[in-house]
Amino acid sequence: MALPLLPTTVVGSYPQPDWLVDRAALTSKMPPRVRAKEIWRVPEEFLEQAQDDATLLAIRDMELAGIDIITDGEIRRESYSNRFATALDGIDLEHPGETVARTGNKSIVPRVVGKIRRKYPVEVRDVEFLRKNTNKIIKITVPGPFTMAQQTQNDYYKDDEEMAFDYAIALNDELRDLKAAGADVLQIDDPWLQARPEAANRYGVKVLNRALQGIPGPTVVHLCFGYAYVVFNKPAGYTFLTQLADCIVEQISIEAAQPKIDFGVLKDLAGKKMVLGMISLDDHRIETAEEVAARVRAALKHLPAERLVLAPDCGMKYLPRDVAFGKLKALAAGAAIVRRELQA
């Protein structure tokens, strides 16, 4: 399927219905790194059914809003990373560890006590379900190897770099299966590259390249400053971004709306397509189509339309559903305005 000029997508997540998750429990704590089964309102024996139904709602919302590249909304996940990260060999989930989160607070995390290996495909059914229920181009997201290594307590490996490489190998196995299952676009969420730039400079690109080794495109890596409901004041620049020019990933996804990124940095990433945040998630106000169009025009001063994909800043799971839907409609409408201008 051919994409239009200035295609629209979501970063990954979409709000889960209140009948599926206890949103008060979800938002009362930081995004979980270990399992957080207490957020689900539906009994275990009916949970998969309920998640399937809620995923259908997310798919239809994205289609109705006019989004070109859609995801499953990450409806089955308690957080963007813990569904995959807690399904691996080498993790002691019964006795979790502790680390310092990006916010500086202590966080409960998986404890690594053995060699990290993938035991089985984790998200293949998610892709198969998504592929069966839409004719649109589809994308699936997975947590990045650097980020997973930062979100653990390492009680086994000599250092975090060695651990991150094994995460990358496990992730590579998963990506191969997700592509075979029908995923058009594969996205790696690796926001901690930005949060821990010293370690990222040493081995971030190396482990990302290992995760992507032999994986056909399109591939995306997403960096951000954290969910807007947690991080309010976001810097206008990334501590780790231009280093990705040397990565084999084809597209780079970043927040741009809320932090008001200086688009001049894009000149150092001339070989990449950019997925830019055109929708801010720091409040419940729904942007107008013209506001979105103005942001797109500003980005087009720094890169050609053929290299630009439009998205919200980050995952939308913490927004009310009506607000998220309205913001996606604004995104699609703003893209259409600029598309008409370019075609004219």
N, C-alpha and C positions, 0 to 999 in steps of 0.2 A: 504494500500500500504506500502510495506517495504521500508525503507530508506537505502541507502548505508552507509558504514562506512564513517565517516567524511562528513556528509551531508552539503550542502551549502544552504544559504538562503540570503535574504536581510533584513535589519533592518526594513524597512517599505516603505519609499518613494522612488520614481523613478522620473526622470525629466519629467515635463509636457511639451508638445510641445509648440513651440512659437506661433502657431496659436490658442492655447487655452488660454494661459496666457501671460500677458505683463511682460516679465522677468525683464525688467528694473524697473518696479513698484514693482515687487516681491523682488528684491534684494536691492532696495533703502532704505529699512526700516528693522527693526528687525522682526522676525517671529511674525505675528499678533496674539494677544490674543482675540480681538474682531473680528467681521466680517470685511473682506476686499474685498468687492465685486468688487472694482475698478480694481483688477488684471485680471479679466476675460475679454477676448476679444470678447466672443460670447454673443449675446443678451440673456436675461433671458429665453425667450420662447424656445430657441434652446440649452440651456446650458447643460441640462441633456443628450441630445443626443450626444452632442460634448464630454462630459466627458466620456460617455460610449465608444465612438470610441477611445478616447485617452487611456482609461483603457485597451482596447483590444491590443493596440500597446505595452503597458507596459507588459502585460501578455506574448505576443509573444516574446518580447525581452528577458525576463527572461527564457522562455522555450528554445529559440535558444541559449542563452548563456550557458545553461546546469545547471541552478539552480534547486535544488531539492525541496525546500519549497518556494513557491512564495506568494506574496501579490498582491493586486490590484494597488500597486504603490502609494496609497493615492492620486490618480489623482484628486479626487473630493474635496480635502481639500485645504484650503488656508494656513493652518499650521497643524502640527501633532495633535494639541490639540483643536483648536477653533471650529472645526466642532461639536464635542460632547459637549464641555463645554458650548457653547452658545445655546444649544438646551434644556437646563434644566429649570425647574421652579425655581423661587427664584432669577432670574437674571434680572437686569434692563439694557437692551442693549441700550436704548435710552439715558441714562445718565451714561456713563461708568466711571470707577474709575481710579486710578493711583497707581502704585507700583514701587519698584526698581527692575529692571531686574537683571539677573545673571551677566551681564556685569557691573553693577553699574549705568547704565543709567535709567532714568524714562521711564516707559512703560504704555501705555493705556491698561486697563484690564476690564473684566466684573466686575460690582458692585453687590455684593450680598445683596439683600434687603429683602429676605424671605427665608423660608425653601427650601433647595435644594432637588428637586425630579425629577425623570425622567418622562417626559410627554408621551413619545412614543419611540419605538425602533428607534435608529438613524442610525446605520450602517448595519441593517439586509439586506436591498436591495443590499448593497455593497458586502456582503458575497454571497448572492444568485447569483448575476451577476458573481462573480469570480468563484463560484462552477460550474456554467453552462458552463463556457468558458475555462475550463482546466481540464485535468485528473490528474494533479499533486496534491501533498499535498499542502494545502493552509493555510495561516496564515492571521489573521486580527489583527490590532493594535488599541488600545484605550489609551487615556491619563490616567495617574495614579491619584489616589485620593489625594496624598500628593502634587503632582505637580499642579493639578487644584486649590487646596486650596491656594498655594503660588502665583498663577497667577490671583488673584482677589483682590478687595478691600472689606474687610469684614465690612459691615454696619449692620449686623443682629445678628451674633452668638457671644456668650460670649468670644470665643477664636477660633483660627484657628484649634485646634484639634477637637473640636466639629463639625466645618464645614467640615473638612476632612472626618469624619466618615459618614456624610450624602452624601458626594461625593462618598464614598466607597459603600454605599447602592445603590445609583443610578447606579453605575458602575456594581455592582453585578447583578442587573436586566438586564442590557445590555449584559453582558457576557453570561448569561443563554440563551438569545435569539440568540446571535451570534453562540453559540454552536449548538443550535437546527436548525439553518439555514444552517449548514454544514461546519462551520469552523473546521479544524483539529487542528490548533494551535492557541492559544489566547495569545497575547502579550500586556502587560501593559507598556507603556512608562512613566517612573517616574524619569526623570533626575534630578529634583530638590532635590531628596534625597541626592545627592552628593553635591549640591550647598548650602544646608542649613542643615549641619550635626547636629547642636545642636537640632533643632526641630525634625529632622529625628530620632535622638537617642531616643527622648521622645515618639514618637508615629508613626513613619514611618512604622515599621513592623506591628504594630497593625492594622492600616488602610488598609495596603496592604492585610493582612490576611482576613480582613472583606470583601474586594472586591472579594477575591478568594474563599470565603466560599461556599462549596458545588459545586464548578465548576470542572468538570472533566478535566483531562489533555489532552495533554501537555499544560502547562502554562509557560510563560516567563515574566520576568521583565527586561526592558532595562534601563541602566544608561549610561550617557555620560557627556562630558564637554561642549557640545554645538556644533552647526554646525561649520564645519571647516572654512566656509567663514566669520564667526563672531569671532571665538576664534582661534587664531593662535598659541599661546604658551600654550600647554596643559601640566599639571603636569604628572609625571610618577607614581602617586599613587592616589587612591580614598580616600576621607575623610569619605565616607560611603560605605562600600561594605561587609566586613566580617560579619556585623550585619545581613545580609540576610541569613546567615546559619540557623537562627531561623524562617525563613519565610516558608510558605507552598508552595510557588512557586517551580516548578520543575527545571527551567532553569534560568540562569542569563546571560544577554547579556551586554557586555561592550566593549568600545573602547580599542584597544591594539596596533594598528599599528602606528598611528600618535604619540600618547603619549609615545610609547615604554614602555608599562607597564612591571613591574617586575612580571614575572609569578609565582614567589615564593609565592605570596599572595593566589594562588589557593589552597594551602594546607589547608587553613582555611575554604574552601568551598567544602570539600570532598564529601558531600552528594548531590551536585548539578551537573547537566550538565551545561557546560559553552558554551555560544555563543560568540566567540571571534572575534574581528575585525582584519581581515587579509589584508584589503585593506584600505590604507590611502586616505582621501578625501581632503587633504590640498592643492593639486595641480592637474593639468590636465594630469600629466604623468601617463601612463598606466603601471602598474607593469608587469614584466614578470612572467610567470608561475613558474619559478624557484625561484624568489623572494618570491612569495606566499608560495611555498613549504618550503623554509627555515624558514619562520615564523611559519608554522605549525609544523615543526620538533622541533623548540624551545619550543613551547607550550607542545608538547608531552613528553618533559622531566619532566613535572610537573603534567600531568594527562593522563589517558589512552584514547585511541582513541574513545572508546565507550562513553565517557563523553564529547566529543568535537563536536561542530557545528561551521561551518565557515561562516563568514559574512563580509560585509564592516564594517568600524568603526561605521557609523551612517547612517541616511537617506541620499539619494543621490540626492534629488530634486534640489539642487543648482548647479549641474554639467551640462555641455553640454551633450546631449543625447548620442552622439557618444562616449564620454569619459566614461560615466557610463556603456554603453554596453561593451566597451573594458575591463573595470575593472572587470565586472562580468564574462566575458569570461576567464580572467586571474585567477579569483578566482576558477572557476570550473576546469580549467586546472591544477592549482597548487594542488588542492585537489586530482585530478586523479593521479598525480605523486606520492604523498605520499601514497595514497590508494594502488597503485601497489606495492610500496616498502613494505608496511605492509603485503600485501597478499603473497608476495614472501617469 
